[in-house]
Amino acid sequence: MFSRLLKPRFYGGRNQLKMAVFSAEMSTGILDTTLPESVKPSLDVIESLLHPKQKEQFIILILYERSQKVPTSLSNTDWSNLLRYKSTEDKEGYLRHLWEEETGKKGTTHSKVLISSVNQAKLNDNEMVYARNFHQLIDCYGNDFRKRINLQYDSAYMEKIRLGESPLKVIVDCRYLYKLGVAYQQDFTKSIQKLWTDTWFDADPVNIHLCNFLVDDRLGILVRKNLKFLFEDKEQPLGESNVFKPTLTTQGLGKCGSKMGSDAVIISSKATQYLPEDLSPFDTFVIAAADENSLESSSLSISRESNLPMYKLPVEKHVKWQRGSKQLNPMIIGNIVRCIKSGKLSWADAINKFVPAYHVCGKERESANCGSNSRDTYKDKVQTKLILERVANQRVDTNALMDQSARPNLLGTRSKRIHKISREERNRAKKS
């Protein structure tokens, strides 16, 4: 049944608490009634789990009677995506993602106050209002502003072509993206949009290509939400859209422009050699959406298949890495390579500018020396540890909470040592 809550187990001297999960056991097809009817999987999903090991992996992390950030209904597609994840953190992130999509679709109708009416009220009170149709120096907003930036970017791009120079090419290989967790997909797609925004405002254009882009329903929602350059305003005339914006294709690396040669490299944190200080021999940089802890979906497998060398950014040569994962997103890698390739910044300046201060500064010096270079974190602020604590304490008897001796010893404190003979007797024995 869908109800057996695993009891806490303790391992070793640390008394580590085993995470509590719901295990779905196959019986006569009758599920527990503790979950809403709209959340329970259909018989088609249950019958698809033929192997006993698959049935044991049929778990759900969030307790519906405890947590509020869970969806009210789950379809067969949602269950299939949920069963695909291995770690409980990915399962919890996917359920939270479904909850966010569900609450976003419902929406709430609030009475919105127009900014123009607020500005008009300030102007009536003899206040200086700097806004459109009030006091302004340059009338350039919305589509007009985007059109001017497009013309500036297109002019810089065509100038490189006229001078016989090829723009820097950044290829993002997304063949494993649909297999990864929701949190990784969210950060990865957002970073691609940020990389294009930074490049769009820069005078040195970059060719950005997304290849091997395979999507499912879940990833398709994130793509439409985060990759805004693919879905521009439909009311905008077609001639005003940027013709040199990033391209997306399901084809492989070799189809992104010219054939891969000695000028193409893969950037990976698991590489054994650093990029050289001089990047002039390289014109194409490949950034892979990969799980570096898994050999099947790592950058190494892409490197072997495409026969391209792997390099890593020389971050440790210029700054001291303090904490956090060394697997950087495309926005950080692309901006560093772009600034180094164009000669605008040195390696140390580029790394200090684009790498978040959390990774390269100590906790006591982060706010003082590193400034406010904060970016979107790779994981949510609410840690999985807090969720597991709530799960573990959910079924604890309330009467037992009043008795401190009945509470489990999670800290592993040392017990009091009791001697068989007194201290005076031990001292007399030593003297004799």
Contacts in CASP RR format, 6 or more apart in sequence:
PFRMAT RR
TARGET T0000
AUTHOR 0000-0000-0000
METHOD contacts of the structure
MODEL  1
MFSRLLKPRFYGGRNQLKMAVFSAEMSTGILDTTLPESVKPSLDVIESLL
HPKQKEQFIILILYERSQKVPTSLSNTDWSNLLRYKSTEDKEGYLRHLWE
EETGKKGTTHSKVLISSVNQAKLNDNEMVYARNFHQLIDCYGNDFRKRIN
LQYDSAYMEKIRLGESPLKVIVDCRYLYKLGVAYQQDFTKSIQKLWTDTW
FDADPVNIHLCNFLVDDRLGILVRKNLKFLFEDKEQPLGESNVFKPTLTT
QGLGKCGSKMGSDAVIISSKATQYLPEDLSPFDTFVIAAADENSLESSSL
SISRESNLPMYKLPVEKHVKWQRGSKQLNPMIIGNIVRCIKSGKLSWADA
INKFVPAYHVCGKERESANCGSNSRDTYKDKVQTKLILERVANQRVDTNA
LMDQSARPNLLGTRSKRIHKISREERNRAKKS
1 24 0 8 1.000
1 25 0 8 1.000
1 27 0 8 1.000
1 30 0 8 1.000
1 31 0 8 1.000
1 32 0 8 1.000
2 22 0 8 1.000
2 24 0 8 1.000
2 25 0 8 1.000
2 31 0 8 1.000
2 32 0 8 1.000
2 34 0 8 1.000
2 35 0 8 1.000
2 40 0 8 1.000
3 22 0 8 1.000
3 32 0 8 1.000
3 34 0 8 1.000
4 22 0 8 1.000
4 23 0 8 1.000
4 25 0 8 1.000
5 20 0 8 1.000
5 22 0 8 1.000
5 395 0 8 1.000
6 18 0 8 1.000
6 20 0 8 1.000
6 21 0 8 1.000
6 23 0 8 1.000
8 17 0 8 1.000
8 18 0 8 1.000
8 20 0 8 1.000
8 392 0 8 1.000
8 408 0 8 1.000
9 17 0 8 1.000
9 18 0 8 1.000
10 16 0 8 1.000
10 17 0 8 1.000
10 18 0 8 1.000
10 408 0 8 1.000
11 18 0 8 1.000
13 412 0 8 1.000
14 412 0 8 1.000
15 408 0 8 1.000
15 409 0 8 1.000
15 410 0 8 1.000
15 411 0 8 1.000
15 412 0 8 1.000
17 388 0 8 1.000
17 392 0 8 1.000
17 408 0 8 1.000
17 410 0 8 1.000
19 88 0 8 1.000
19 388 0 8 1.000
19 391 0 8 1.000
20 388 0 8 1.000
20 391 0 8 1.000
20 392 0 8 1.000
20 394 0 8 1.000
21 59 0 8 1.000
21 60 0 8 1.000
21 61 0 8 1.000
21 88 0 8 1.000
22 59 0 8 1.000
22 60 0 8 1.000
22 61 0 8 1.000
22 63 0 8 1.000
23 56 0 8 1.000
23 58 0 8 1.000
23 59 0 8 1.000
24 31 0 8 1.000
24 41 0 8 1.000
24 55 0 8 1.000
24 58 0 8 1.000
24 59 0 8 1.000
24 60 0 8 1.000
25 55 0 8 1.000
26 46 0 8 1.000
26 49 0 8 1.000
26 55 0 8 1.000
29 43 0 8 1.000
29 46 0 8 1.000
31 40 0 8 1.000
34 64 0 8 1.000
34 65 0 8 1.000
35 64 0 8 1.000
36 64 0 8 1.000
36 72 0 8 1.000
36 73 0 8 1.000
38 72 0 8 1.000
38 73 0 8 1.000
38 74 0 8 1.000
39 64 0 8 1.000
39 71 0 8 1.000
39 72 0 8 1.000
39 73 0 8 1.000
39 74 0 8 1.000
40 74 0 8 1.000
41 74 0 8 1.000
41 76 0 8 1.000
41 79 0 8 1.000
42 76 0 8 1.000
42 79 0 8 1.000
44 76 0 8 1.000
45 76 0 8 1.000
45 79 0 8 1.000
45 80 0 8 1.000
45 83 0 8 1.000
49 55 0 8 1.000
49 58 0 8 1.000
49 83 0 8 1.000
54 83 0 8 1.000
57 83 0 8 1.000
57 86 0 8 1.000
58 83 0 8 1.000
59 88 0 8 1.000
59 91 0 8 1.000
60 82 0 8 1.000
60 91 0 8 1.000
60 95 0 8 1.000
61 88 0 8 1.000
61 91 0 8 1.000
61 92 0 8 1.000
61 95 0 8 1.000
61 387 0 8 1.000
62 69 0 8 1.000
62 70 0 8 1.000
62 92 0 8 1.000
62 95 0 8 1.000
62 387 0 8 1.000
63 391 0 8 1.000
63 394 0 8 1.000
64 70 0 8 1.000
66 390 0 8 1.000
66 391 0 8 1.000
66 394 0 8 1.000
67 387 0 8 1.000
67 390 0 8 1.000
69 95 0 8 1.000
69 96 0 8 1.000
69 99 0 8 1.000
69 100 0 8 1.000
70 95 0 8 1.000
70 96 0 8 1.000
70 98 0 8 1.000
70 99 0 8 1.000
71 78 0 8 1.000
71 95 0 8 1.000
71 98 0 8 1.000
71 99 0 8 1.000
71 101 0 8 1.000
71 102 0 8 1.000
72 102 0 8 1.000
73 102 0 8 1.000
74 82 0 8 1.000
74 98 0 8 1.000
77 217 0 8 1.000
78 98 0 8 1.000
81 94 0 8 1.000
81 216 0 8 1.000
81 217 0 8 1.000
81 218 0 8 1.000
82 91 0 8 1.000
82 94 0 8 1.000
82 95 0 8 1.000
84 179 0 8 1.000
85 91 0 8 1.000
85 94 0 8 1.000
85 181 0 8 1.000
88 384 0 8 1.000
89 183 0 8 1.000
89 384 0 8 1.000
90 181 0 8 1.000
90 182 0 8 1.000
90 183 0 8 1.000
92 384 0 8 1.000
92 387 0 8 1.000
93 181 0 8 1.000
93 182 0 8 1.000
93 183 0 8 1.000
93 380 0 8 1.000
94 181 0 8 1.000
94 182 0 8 1.000
94 218 0 8 1.000
96 182 0 8 1.000
96 380 0 8 1.000
97 182 0 8 1.000
97 186 0 8 1.000
97 218 0 8 1.000
101 221 0 8 1.000
115 131 0 8 1.000
116 131 0 8 1.000
116 133 0 8 1.000
119 129 0 8 1.000
119 131 0 8 1.000
119 134 0 8 1.000
122 129 0 8 1.000
123 129 0 8 1.000
123 134 0 8 1.000
128 135 0 8 1.000
129 135 0 8 1.000
130 136 0 8 1.000
132 139 0 8 1.000
132 141 0 8 1.000
140 148 0 8 1.000
143 233 0 8 1.000
143 236 0 8 1.000
143 240 0 8 1.000
146 236 0 8 1.000
146 240 0 8 1.000
147 240 0 8 1.000
149 200 0 8 1.000
149 201 0 8 1.000
150 240 0 8 1.000
150 241 0 8 1.000
150 242 0 8 1.000
152 203 0 8 1.000
153 200 0 8 1.000
153 205 0 8 1.000
153 242 0 8 1.000
153 244 0 8 1.000
154 242 0 8 1.000
154 243 0 8 1.000
154 244 0 8 1.000
156 203 0 8 1.000
156 204 0 8 1.000
156 205 0 8 1.000
157 167 0 8 1.000
157 205 0 8 1.000
157 244 0 8 1.000
160 166 0 8 1.000
160 167 0 8 1.000
160 205 0 8 1.000
166 283 0 8 1.000
167 204 0 8 1.000
167 205 0 8 1.000
167 206 0 8 1.000
167 207 0 8 1.000
168 204 0 8 1.000
168 206 0 8 1.000
168 207 0 8 1.000
168 283 0 8 1.000
168 285 0 8 1.000
168 337 0 8 1.000
168 338 0 8 1.000
168 341 0 8 1.000
168 342 0 8 1.000
169 206 0 8 1.000
169 207 0 8 1.000
169 209 0 8 1.000
169 256 0 8 1.000
169 257 0 8 1.000
169 283 0 8 1.000
169 284 0 8 1.000
169 285 0 8 1.000
170 195 0 8 1.000
170 206 0 8 1.000
170 207 0 8 1.000
170 208 0 8 1.000
170 209 0 8 1.000
170 284 0 8 1.000
170 285 0 8 1.000
170 287 0 8 1.000
170 330 0 8 1.000
170 334 0 8 1.000
170 337 0 8 1.000
170 338 0 8 1.000
171 208 0 8 1.000
171 209 0 8 1.000
171 210 0 8 1.000
171 211 0 8 1.000
171 253 0 8 1.000
171 256 0 8 1.000
171 264 0 8 1.000
171 284 0 8 1.000
171 285 0 8 1.000
171 286 0 8 1.000
171 287 0 8 1.000
172 192 0 8 1.000
172 208 0 8 1.000
172 209 0 8 1.000
172 210 0 8 1.000
172 211 0 8 1.000
172 286 0 8 1.000
172 287 0 8 1.000
172 288 0 8 1.000
172 289 0 8 1.000
172 330 0 8 1.000
173 211 0 8 1.000
173 212 0 8 1.000
173 252 0 8 1.000
173 253 0 8 1.000
173 286 0 8 1.000
173 287 0 8 1.000
173 288 0 8 1.000
173 289 0 8 1.000
173 302 0 8 1.000
174 210 0 8 1.000
174 211 0 8 1.000
174 212 0 8 1.000
174 213 0 8 1.000
174 214 0 8 1.000
174 289 0 8 1.000
175 212 0 8 1.000
175 214 0 8 1.000
175 252 0 8 1.000
175 288 0 8 1.000
175 289 0 8 1.000
175 302 0 8 1.000
176 288 0 8 1.000
176 289 0 8 1.000
176 290 0 8 1.000
176 291 0 8 1.000
176 297 0 8 1.000
177 185 0 8 1.000
177 188 0 8 1.000
177 213 0 8 1.000
177 214 0 8 1.000
177 219 0 8 1.000
177 289 0 8 1.000
178 185 0 8 1.000
178 214 0 8 1.000
178 215 0 8 1.000
178 216 0 8 1.000
178 218 0 8 1.000
178 219 0 8 1.000
179 291 0 8 1.000
179 297 0 8 1.000
180 188 0 8 1.000
180 289 0 8 1.000
180 291 0 8 1.000
180 297 0 8 1.000
182 218 0 8 1.000
182 222 0 8 1.000
183 378 0 8 1.000
183 379 0 8 1.000
183 380 0 8 1.000
184 289 0 8 1.000
184 378 0 8 1.000
185 218 0 8 1.000
185 219 0 8 1.000
185 222 0 8 1.000
186 222 0 8 1.000
186 226 0 8 1.000
187 329 0 8 1.000
187 376 0 8 1.000
187 378 0 8 1.000
188 289 0 8 1.000
188 329 0 8 1.000
188 330 0 8 1.000
189 222 0 8 1.000
189 223 0 8 1.000
189 225 0 8 1.000
189 226 0 8 1.000
189 227 0 8 1.000
190 226 0 8 1.000
190 331 0 8 1.000
190 376 0 8 1.000
191 329 0 8 1.000
191 330 0 8 1.000
191 331 0 8 1.000
191 332 0 8 1.000
192 208 0 8 1.000
192 210 0 8 1.000
192 226 0 8 1.000
192 227 0 8 1.000
192 246 0 8 1.000
192 330 0 8 1.000
192 331 0 8 1.000
193 226 0 8 1.000
193 227 0 8 1.000
193 228 0 8 1.000
193 229 0 8 1.000
194 331 0 8 1.000
195 208 0 8 1.000
195 330 0 8 1.000
195 331 0 8 1.000
195 334 0 8 1.000
195 335 0 8 1.000
196 208 0 8 1.000
196 229 0 8 1.000
196 245 0 8 1.000
196 246 0 8 1.000
198 331 0 8 1.000
198 335 0 8 1.000
198 338 0 8 1.000
199 205 0 8 1.000
199 206 0 8 1.000
199 208 0 8 1.000
199 338 0 8 1.000
200 242 0 8 1.000
202 338 0 8 1.000
204 338 0 8 1.000
204 342 0 8 1.000
204 344 0 8 1.000
205 244 0 8 1.000
206 334 0 8 1.000
206 338 0 8 1.000
207 244 0 8 1.000
208 245 0 8 1.000
208 246 0 8 1.000
208 247 0 8 1.000
209 246 0 8 1.000
209 247 0 8 1.000
209 249 0 8 1.000
209 256 0 8 1.000
209 257 0 8 1.000
210 246 0 8 1.000
210 247 0 8 1.000
210 248 0 8 1.000
210 249 0 8 1.000
211 249 0 8 1.000
211 250 0 8 1.000
211 251 0 8 1.000
211 252 0 8 1.000
211 253 0 8 1.000
211 254 0 8 1.000
211 255 0 8 1.000
211 256 0 8 1.000
212 250 0 8 1.000
212 251 0 8 1.000
212 252 0 8 1.000
212 253 0 8 1.000
213 248 0 8 1.000
213 249 0 8 1.000
213 250 0 8 1.000
214 250 0 8 1.000
215 223 0 8 1.000
223 230 0 8 1.000
224 230 0 8 1.000
224 231 0 8 1.000
227 248 0 8 1.000
229 242 0 8 1.000
229 245 0 8 1.000
229 246 0 8 1.000
230 246 0 8 1.000
230 248 0 8 1.000
232 241 0 8 1.000
247 256 0 8 1.000
249 255 0 8 1.000
249 256 0 8 1.000
253 260 0 8 1.000
253 286 0 8 1.000
253 306 0 8 1.000
253 308 0 8 1.000
254 260 0 8 1.000
254 306 0 8 1.000
260 284 0 8 1.000
260 306 0 8 1.000
260 308 0 8 1.000
261 284 0 8 1.000
262 281 0 8 1.000
263 281 0 8 1.000
263 282 0 8 1.000
263 283 0 8 1.000
263 284 0 8 1.000
264 282 0 8 1.000
264 283 0 8 1.000
264 284 0 8 1.000
264 285 0 8 1.000
264 286 0 8 1.000
264 308 0 8 1.000
265 275 0 8 1.000
265 282 0 8 1.000
265 284 0 8 1.000
265 285 0 8 1.000
265 286 0 8 1.000
265 308 0 8 1.000
265 309 0 8 1.000
265 310 0 8 1.000
265 311 0 8 1.000
266 285 0 8 1.000
266 286 0 8 1.000
266 287 0 8 1.000
266 288 0 8 1.000
266 299 0 8 1.000
266 302 0 8 1.000
266 303 0 8 1.000
266 306 0 8 1.000
266 308 0 8 1.000
266 309 0 8 1.000
266 310 0 8 1.000
266 311 0 8 1.000
267 275 0 8 1.000
267 285 0 8 1.000
267 286 0 8 1.000
267 287 0 8 1.000
267 310 0 8 1.000
267 311 0 8 1.000
267 312 0 8 1.000
267 313 0 8 1.000
267 333 0 8 1.000
267 337 0 8 1.000
268 288 0 8 1.000
268 290 0 8 1.000
268 292 0 8 1.000
268 298 0 8 1.000
268 299 0 8 1.000
268 300 0 8 1.000
268 303 0 8 1.000
268 310 0 8 1.000
268 311 0 8 1.000
268 312 0 8 1.000
269 292 0 8 1.000
269 312 0 8 1.000
269 325 0 8 1.000
269 326 0 8 1.000
269 327 0 8 1.000
269 328 0 8 1.000
270 292 0 8 1.000
270 298 0 8 1.000
270 299 0 8 1.000
270 300 0 8 1.000
270 310 0 8 1.000
270 312 0 8 1.000
271 299 0 8 1.000
271 310 0 8 1.000
271 311 0 8 1.000
271 312 0 8 1.000
272 310 0 8 1.000
273 310 0 8 1.000
273 311 0 8 1.000
273 312 0 8 1.000
274 311 0 8 1.000
274 312 0 8 1.000
274 313 0 8 1.000
274 314 0 8 1.000
274 317 0 8 1.000
275 311 0 8 1.000
275 312 0 8 1.000
275 313 0 8 1.000
275 314 0 8 1.000
277 314 0 8 1.000
277 347 0 8 1.000
279 337 0 8 1.000
279 340 0 8 1.000
279 341 0 8 1.000
285 333 0 8 1.000
285 334 0 8 1.000
285 337 0 8 1.000
286 302 0 8 1.000
286 306 0 8 1.000
286 308 0 8 1.000
287 330 0 8 1.000
287 333 0 8 1.000
287 334 0 8 1.000
288 299 0 8 1.000
288 302 0 8 1.000
290 297 0 8 1.000
290 298 0 8 1.000
290 299 0 8 1.000
290 301 0 8 1.000
290 302 0 8 1.000
291 297 0 8 1.000
291 298 0 8 1.000
292 298 0 8 1.000
292 299 0 8 1.000
292 327 0 8 1.000
295 301 0 8 1.000
299 310 0 8 1.000
300 310 0 8 1.000
302 308 0 8 1.000
303 309 0 8 1.000
303 310 0 8 1.000
313 328 0 8 1.000
313 333 0 8 1.000
313 336 0 8 1.000
313 351 0 8 1.000
314 347 0 8 1.000
315 321 0 8 1.000
315 326 0 8 1.000
315 351 0 8 1.000
315 355 0 8 1.000
315 360 0 8 1.000
317 347 0 8 1.000
318 347 0 8 1.000
318 348 0 8 1.000
318 351 0 8 1.000
318 352 0 8 1.000
319 348 0 8 1.000
319 351 0 8 1.000
319 352 0 8 1.000
319 355 0 8 1.000
319 360 0 8 1.000
320 360 0 8 1.000
321 359 0 8 1.000
321 360 0 8 1.000
322 358 0 8 1.000
322 359 0 8 1.000
322 360 0 8 1.000
322 361 0 8 1.000
322 362 0 8 1.000
323 358 0 8 1.000
323 359 0 8 1.000
323 362 0 8 1.000
324 358 0 8 1.000
324 359 0 8 1.000
325 378 0 8 1.000
326 359 0 8 1.000
328 355 0 8 1.000
329 378 0 8 1.000
331 354 0 8 1.000
332 354 0 8 1.000
332 355 0 8 1.000
332 356 0 8 1.000
335 350 0 8 1.000
335 353 0 8 1.000
335 354 0 8 1.000
336 350 0 8 1.000
336 351 0 8 1.000
336 354 0 8 1.000
336 355 0 8 1.000
339 345 0 8 1.000
339 349 0 8 1.000
339 350 0 8 1.000
339 353 0 8 1.000
339 354 0 8 1.000
340 346 0 8 1.000
340 347 0 8 1.000
340 350 0 8 1.000
345 353 0 8 1.000
351 360 0 8 1.000
352 360 0 8 1.000
353 373 0 8 1.000
356 373 0 8 1.000
356 374 0 8 1.000
356 375 0 8 1.000
357 366 0 8 1.000
357 370 0 8 1.000
357 371 0 8 1.000
357 373 0 8 1.000
357 374 0 8 1.000
358 366 0 8 1.000
358 374 0 8 1.000
358 377 0 8 1.000
360 370 0 8 1.000
361 369 0 8 1.000
361 370 0 8 1.000
400 406 0 8 1.000
400 407 0 8 1.000
401 407 0 8 1.000
419 426 0 8 1.000
END
